Amino acid sequence: MRRSSCLAILSFFLAFSVIVSAQSGNPPASPVPPPRAHQEPCWRQAGLDRSVMEQRRSIELEAHSQVKAVCENSSLTPPQKHQQIREIRQAAKQKSDALITADQRSALQSCQQARTEYRAEGAHHGGDPCGGHEADSGPVSAEPGGPAGKAGGSSPQAPENNKQN
C-alpha cells in the first residue's frame, strides 16, 4: 500500500511540474525562429516592373566595372581618378533616372530609406572608392537607393552623398 501511495504522489508531482512548465511559456529546448514577415519589394510598391529594375541593376553593375577600371589605371593621379569616377556615376545616374518617373523614383527612395533606417546602420563608411581612406563624393552605386543584388527584393542602399548642381 505504501509503495502505491508513494508512486501516486510521485506521479502527481511529475504531472504537476509538466503542466506548470508548459504554462510558464518557457521556449522548447531547440526553438525554431519565427518566420520573417514578407515585405513587398520597394520597386513593386513604387509601381515599377521587374524588367526596369533589371535594367537599372545592369547600369549599376556597368558603372561599378568602369569605376574599378579607373581605380586600376596606374597612369591616373588620385584627383583624375575621382573626377572620372564622378563622371561615371553621373552618367549612370542619368541613364537610370531616365527609366522611371520622378514619382516612382521618390516612392522607391522613400521606401528604401525607411527600410535602411530600420536596419542596422553602417553599411557604407565612405572613403576612397579605390580602396584608400580619402573622402569621396558618394557611394559606388550608380543609383543611390537603387536595386541591389536581386531584382526580386530590396536591400538597404547607402544614401546619396553627392550633390548635383
Backbone as CSV, one residue per row, in Angstrom:
resi,resn,N_x,N_y,N_z,CA_x,CA_y,CA_z,C_x,C_y,C_z
1,MET,0.814,-1.174,0.000,0.000,0.000,0.000,0.864,1.247,0.000
2,ARG,1.850,1.206,0.813,2.738,2.346,0.927,3.461,2.631,-0.390
3,ARG,3.802,1.586,-1.074,4.502,1.726,-2.332,3.597,2.388,-3.377
4,SER,2.357,2.000,-3.439,1.443,2.582,-4.408,1.130,4.039,-4.081
5,SER,1.067,4.411,-2.828,0.810,5.814,-2.481,2.029,6.684,-2.819
6,CYS,3.217,6.166,-2.616,4.426,6.914,-2.999,4.484,7.093,-4.504
7,LEU,4.101,6.039,-5.205,4.090,6.111,-6.656,3.032,7.107,-7.145
8,ALA,1.911,7.151,-6.497,0.845,8.084,-6.871,1.286,9.525,-6.614
9,ILE,1.932,9.757,-5.490,2.406,11.103,-5.147,3.491,11.531,-6.136
10,LEU,4.390,10.640,-6.452,5.453,10.939,-7.398,4.867,11.239,-8.786
11,SER,3.884,10.453,-9.213,3.218,10.693,-10.497,2.519,12.043,-10.496
12,PHE,1.876,12.384,-9.391,1.190,13.666,-9.279,2.171,14.825,-9.428
13,PHE,3.294,14.769,-8.717,4.279,15.852,-8.799,4.896,15.947,-10.205
14,LEU,5.126,14.828,-10.818,5.676,14.826,-12.161,4.682,15.465,-13.145
15,ALA,3.423,15.079,-13.066,2.400,15.657,-13.941,2.233,17.146,-13.658
16,PHE,2.256,17.505,-12.380,2.111,18.910,-11.995,3.259,19.747,-12.554
17,SER,4.479,19.254,-12.455,5.627,20.022,-12.955,5.584,20.165,-14.477
18,VAL,5.102,19.139,-15.186,4.969,19.236,-16.642,3.936,20.297,-16.992
19,ILE,2.821,20.324,-16.302,1.765,21.308,-16.567,2.262,22.715,-16.259
20,VAL,2.926,22.892,-15.139,3.423,24.212,-14.745,4.458,24.717,-15.744
21,SER,5.380,23.866,-16.164,6.406,24.321,-17.112,5.786,24.637,-18.474
22,ALA,4.743,23.916,-18.872,4.078,24.204,-20.144,3.339,25.532,-20.084
23,GLN,2.760,25.847,-18.925,2.024,27.095,-18.780,2.933,28.293,-18.559
24,SER,4.155,28.071,-18.139,5.055,29.194,-17.865,5.549,29.854,-19.143
25,GLY,5.332,29.229,-20.289,5.727,29.836,-21.551,7.202,29.680,-21.848
26,ASN,7.886,28.788,-21.165,9.299,28.562,-21.459,9.424,28.002,-22.865
27,PRO,10.363,28.514,-23.659,10.526,28.015,-25.022,11.077,26.602,-25.013
28,PRO,10.815,25.837,-26.055,11.366,24.492,-26.128,12.890,24.533,-26.185
29,ALA,13.501,23.391,-25.967,14.962,23.323,-25.899,15.624,23.804,-27.193
30,SER,15.057,23.503,-28.354,15.621,23.963,-29.622,14.560,24.780,-30.357
31,PRO,14.478,26.070,-30.025,13.414,26.890,-30.599,13.597,27.090,-32.103
32,VAL,12.510,27.106,-32.810,12.507,27.382,-34.239,12.273,28.878,-34.392
33,PRO,13.145,29.581,-35.131,12.960,31.019,-35.269,11.636,31.315,-35.966
34,PRO,10.964,32.394,-35.545,9.692,32.733,-36.172,9.922,33.126,-37.630
35,PRO,8.970,32.850,-38.487,9.153,33.216,-39.895,9.177,34.726,-40.055
36,ARG,10.020,35.186,-40.987,10.121,36.627,-41.241,8.887,37.071,-42.004
37,ALA,8.400,38.218,-41.644,7.259,38.780,-42.355,7.705,39.164,-43.761
38,HIS,6.936,38.774,-44.752,7.295,39.087,-46.136,6.913,40.527,-46.431
39,GLN,7.874,41.260,-46.934,7.625,42.635,-47.341,7.652,42.682,-48.859
40,GLU,6.691,43.394,-49.410,6.690,43.585,-50.847,7.905,44.419,-51.213
41,PRO,8.633,44.049,-52.276,9.829,44.814,-52.654,9.473,46.281,-52.910
42,CYS,10.405,47.157,-52.584,10.183,48.589,-52.780,9.895,48.920,-54.235
43,TRP,10.569,48.260,-55.163,10.345,48.564,-56.568,8.916,48.248,-56.972
44,ARG,8.351,47.210,-56.379,6.965,46.859,-56.698,6.014,47.870,-56.051
45,GLN,6.316,48.278,-54.831,5.487,49.294,-54.159,5.492,50.601,-54.942
46,ALA,6.598,50.903,-55.609,6.712,52.144,-56.373,6.071,52.020,-57.762
47,GLY,5.567,50.831,-58.092,4.895,50.646,-59.371,5.826,50.361,-60.530
48,LEU,7.000,49.797,-60.244,7.977,49.507,-61.299,7.896,48.045,-61.726
49,ASP,8.233,47.792,-62.983,8.320,46.426,-63.492,9.685,45.843,-63.146
50,ARG,9.722,44.521,-63.055,10.976,43.824,-62.784,12.002,44.139,-63.876
51,SER,11.556,44.221,-65.129,12.489,44.479,-66.232,13.178,45.834,-66.079
52,VAL,12.459,46.813,-65.581,13.051,48.141,-65.355,14.116,48.043,-64.267
53,MET,13.811,47.317,-63.218,14.793,47.174,-62.134,16.011,46.393,-62.612
54,GLU,15.802,45.427,-63.484,16.940,44.688,-64.038,17.810,45.592,-64.916
55,GLN,17.171,46.479,-65.673,17.937,47.431,-66.486,18.733,48.367,-65.589
56,ARG,18.116,48.836,-64.523,18.807,49.740,-63.601,19.971,49.011,-62.926
57,ARG,19.773,47.760,-62.582,20.839,46.969,-61.973,21.989,46.783,-62.966
58,SER,21.660,46.562,-64.226,22.688,46.412,-65.255,23.514,47.697,-65.394
59,ILE,22.842,48.831,-65.361,23.534,50.124,-65.422,24.466,50.272,-64.216
60,GLU,23.967,49.887,-63.044,24.766,49.976,-61.818,26.002,49.082,-61.896
61,LEU,25.837,47.864,-62.396,26.979,46.944,-62.500,28.009,47.444,-63.507
62,GLU,27.537,47.999,-64.614,28.449,48.546,-65.617,29.242,49.714,-65.031
63,ALA,28.556,50.584,-64.288,29.247,51.711,-63.650,30.292,51.206,-62.662
64,HIS,29.944,50.174,-61.927,30.890,49.603,-60.960,32.130,49.072,-61.679
65,SER,31.920,48.402,-62.803,33.056,47.889,-63.586,33.933,49.026,-64.088
66,GLN,33.295,50.089,-64.536,34.053,51.244,-65.027,34.846,51.902,-63.897
67,VAL,34.239,52.016,-62.722,34.945,52.599,-61.572,36.137,51.725,-61.210
68,LYS,35.933,50.426,-61.224,37.033,49.504,-60.919,38.179,49.686,-61.907
69,ALA,37.852,49.840,-63.195,38.889,50.036,-64.215,39.642,51.340,-63.983
70,VAL,38.936,52.378,-63.600,39.593,53.656,-63.302,40.529,53.483,-62.111
71,CYS,40.063,52.799,-61.090,40.887,52.590,-59.898,42.164,51.818,-60.222
72,GLU,42.072,50.896,-61.155,43.223,50.071,-61.510,44.163,50.752,-62.504
73,ASN,43.758,51.891,-63.028,44.578,52.609,-64.009,45.683,53.378,-63.278
74,SER,46.882,52.856,-63.322,48.005,53.461,-62.588,48.531,54.742,-63.242
75,SER,48.095,55.033,-64.449,48.577,56.244,-65.111,47.795,57.495,-64.671
76,LEU,46.731,57.297,-63.913,45.926,58.430,-63.449,46.322,58.839,-62.036
77,THR,46.281,60.141,-61.784,46.518,60.644,-60.431,45.222,60.479,-59.628
78,PRO,45.299,60.509,-58.295,44.065,60.399,-57.496,43.004,61.448,-57.872
79,PRO,43.355,62.722,-58.083,42.312,63.671,-58.490,41.678,63.312,-59.844
80,GLN,42.480,62.793,-60.767,41.941,62.383,-62.066,40.985,61.194,-61.900
81,LYS,41.378,60.262,-61.033,40.512,59.110,-60.765,39.180,59.568,-60.184
82,HIS,39.236,60.467,-59.209,37.997,60.959,-58.580,37.112,61.669,-59.592
83,GLN,37.710,62.445,-60.478,36.932,63.150,-61.494,36.251,62.164,-62.440
84,GLN,36.999,61.178,-62.906,36.409,60.191,-63.811,35.317,59.386,-63.118
85,ILE,35.534,59.061,-61.871,34.523,58.311,-61.116,33.252,59.144,-60.967
86,ARG,33.400,60.431,-60.681,32.217,61.310,-60.589,31.460,61.328,-61.909
87,GLU,32.201,61.401,-63.019,31.570,61.427,-64.340,30.855,60.112,-64.643
88,ILE,31.466,58.992,-64.287,30.851,57.674,-64.488,29.554,57.588,-63.694
89,ARG,29.607,57.992,-62.456,28.423,57.929,-61.592,27.312,58.848,-62.085
90,GLN,27.691,60.029,-62.532,26.680,60.973,-63.020,25.999,60.422,-64.277
91,ALA,26.777,59.873,-65.190,26.206,59.301,-66.411,25.303,58.113,-66.083
92,ALA,25.734,57.266,-65.163,24.928,56.110,-64.780,23.624,56.548,-64.112
93,LYS,23.705,57.563,-63.289,22.507,58.073,-62.616,21.528,58.634,-63.634
94,GLN,22.025,59.346,-64.623,21.150,59.903,-65.660,20.467,58.795,-66.462
95,LYS,21.211,57.747,-66.815,20.629,56.618,-67.554,19.564,55.925,-66.709
96,SER,19.894,55.710,-65.441,18.979,55.032,-64.539,17.723,55.865,-64.290
97,ASP,17.909,57.158,-64.086,16.777,58.048,-63.837,15.850,58.158,-65.048
98,ALA,16.394,57.983,-66.239,15.579,58.089,-67.453,14.589,56.925,-67.580
99,LEU,14.814,55.857,-66.829,13.951,54.682,-66.918,12.675,54.793,-66.094
100,ILE,12.626,55.727,-65.136,11.472,55.829,-64.249,11.039,57.283,-64.109
101,THR,9.801,57.461,-63.666,9.288,58.812,-63.466,9.790,59.371,-62.142
102,ALA,9.645,60.668,-61.978,10.060,61.317,-60.726,9.255,60.775,-59.544
103,ASP,7.963,60.528,-59.753,7.123,59.992,-58.678,7.564,58.581,-58.284
104,GLN,7.886,57.755,-59.274,8.359,56.400,-58.985,9.682,56.440,-58.239
105,ARG,10.581,57.325,-58.673,11.885,57.456,-58.019,11.712,57.885,-56.565
106,SER,10.825,58.836,-56.343,10.574,59.327,-54.984,9.996,58.223,-54.107
107,ALA,9.035,57.477,-54.647,8.427,56.383,-53.879,9.449,55.294,-53.575
108,LEU,10.281,54.978,-54.550,11.309,53.951,-54.374,12.314,54.373,-53.302
109,GLN,12.796,55.606,-53.391,13.776,56.094,-52.429,13.179,56.185,-51.021
110,SER,11.928,56.611,-50.904,11.286,56.712,-49.586,11.175,55.343,-48.937
111,CYS,10.747,54.364,-49.714,10.610,53.000,-49.196,11.965,52.453,-48.756
112,GLN,12.977,52.614,-49.615,14.303,52.077,-49.295,14.925,52.798,-48.114
113,GLN,14.698,54.091,-48.016,15.247,54.836,-46.877,14.592,54.372,-45.577
114,ALA,13.294,54.147,-45.604,12.603,53.674,-44.407,13.141,52.318,-43.979
115,ARG,13.397,51.448,-44.933,13.927,50.124,-44.592,15.371,50.198,-44.142
116,THR,16.136,51.099,-44.722,17.533,51.264,-44.321,17.609,51.766,-42.885
117,GLU,16.759,52.715,-42.533,16.755,53.251,-41.170,16.348,52.185,-40.172
118,TYR,15.489,51.248,-40.605,15.023,50.181,-39.722,16.139,49.191,-39.423
119,ARG,16.988,48.962,-40.418,18.076,48.008,-40.242,19.272,48.679,-39.579
120,ALA,20.248,47.880,-39.239,21.470,48.400,-38.620,22.160,49.366,-39.568
121,GLU,22.668,50.435,-39.029,23.357,51.428,-39.836,24.811,51.020,-40.029
122,GLY,25.463,51.705,-40.956,26.900,51.496,-41.146,27.254,50.651,-42.338
123,ALA,26.321,50.481,-43.287,26.627,49.665,-44.463,27.664,50.333,-45.354
124,HIS,27.692,51.656,-45.348,28.643,52.375,-46.192,29.423,53.344,-45.298
125,HIS,30.715,53.202,-45.307,31.541,54.021,-44.425,32.278,55.132,-45.145
126,GLY,31.952,55.354,-46.397,32.625,56.414,-47.143,34.029,55.991,-47.509
127,GLY,34.845,56.957,-47.823,36.226,56.649,-48.166,36.438,56.669,-49.656
128,ASP,37.639,56.361,-50.031,38.057,56.364,-51.429,37.495,55.120,-52.118
129,PRO,36.827,55.269,-53.278,36.273,54.099,-53.959,37.348,53.148,-54.460
130,CYS,38.590,53.633,-54.524,39.689,52.793,-54.980,40.420,52.134,-53.818
131,GLY,39.858,52.190,-52.634,40.432,51.484,-51.507,41.246,52.323,-50.555
132,GLY,41.417,53.604,-50.834,42.157,54.480,-49.924,41.265,54.971,-48.804
133,HIS,41.734,55.946,-48.075,40.973,56.483,-46.952,40.511,57.906,-47.185
134,GLU,40.664,58.394,-48.398,40.251,59.761,-48.688,38.735,59.836,-48.764
135,ALA,38.206,61.022,-48.508,36.766,61.222,-48.622,36.378,61.149,-50.088
136,ASP,35.165,60.661,-50.344,34.696,60.516,-51.708,33.397,61.276,-51.878
137,SER,33.011,61.449,-53.122,31.794,62.192,-53.407,30.545,61.350,-53.278
138,GLY,30.659,60.044,-53.064,29.457,59.243,-52.903,29.729,57.766,-53.040
139,PRO,28.665,56.970,-52.911,28.804,55.523,-52.998,29.053,55.077,-54.432
140,VAL,29.534,53.849,-54.591,29.832,53.310,-55.893,28.548,53.067,-56.674
141,SER,27.447,52.859,-55.981,26.180,52.570,-56.632,25.820,53.648,-57.637
142,ALA,25.397,53.222,-58.822,25.005,54.173,-59.859,23.756,54.928,-59.449
143,GLU,22.918,54.321,-58.648,21.680,54.956,-58.221,21.543,54.780,-56.727
144,PRO,21.778,55.825,-55.953,21.579,55.678,-54.517,20.151,55.250,-54.254
145,GLY,20.026,54.239,-53.427,18.706,53.707,-53.161,18.217,52.831,-54.291
146,GLY,19.117,52.498,-55.228,18.754,51.715,-56.389,18.693,50.242,-56.056
147,PRO,18.499,49.418,-57.081,18.363,47.991,-56.853,19.649,47.393,-56.319
148,ALA,19.500,46.343,-55.577,20.676,45.699,-55.010,20.602,44.209,-55.226
149,GLY,21.651,43.645,-55.741,21.797,42.206,-55.829,20.726,41.522,-56.636
150,LYS,19.553,41.325,-56.054,18.497,40.576,-56.692,17.416,41.525,-57.170
151,ALA,16.907,41.260,-58.323,15.821,42.093,-58.831,14.528,41.791,-58.096
152,GLY,14.456,40.676,-57.399,13.218,40.280,-56.743,13.017,40.884,-55.382
153,GLY,13.973,41.583,-54.819,13.808,42.110,-53.475,14.446,43.458,-53.354
154,SER,14.527,43.911,-52.138,15.182,45.195,-51.928,16.141,45.065,-50.773
155,SER,17.165,45.826,-50.842,18.185,45.836,-49.805,18.504,47.271,-49.475
156,PRO,19.036,47.482,-48.312,19.391,48.853,-47.987,20.509,49.334,-48.879
157,GLN,20.441,50.541,-49.260,21.470,51.160,-50.067,21.976,52.383,-49.332
158,ALA,23.210,52.743,-49.623,23.795,53.915,-48.992,23.075,55.171,-49.481
159,PRO,22.836,56.135,-48.615,22.185,57.373,-49.045,23.102,58.164,-49.966
160,GLU,22.488,58.997,-50.778,23.267,59.783,-51.727,24.057,60.852,-50.994
161,ASN,25.363,60.884,-51.235,26.232,61.859,-50.594,26.623,62.980,-51.531
162,ASN,26.547,62.715,-52.840,26.972,63.757,-53.780,25.794,64.611,-54.180
163,LYS,26.057,65.864,-54.402,25.011,66.810,-54.761,25.213,67.212,-56.201
164,GLN,24.111,67.360,-56.906,24.194,67.791,-58.291,23.806,69.249,-58.361
165,ASN,24.516,70.001,-59.186,24.208,71.425,-59.349,23.438,71.656,-60.615
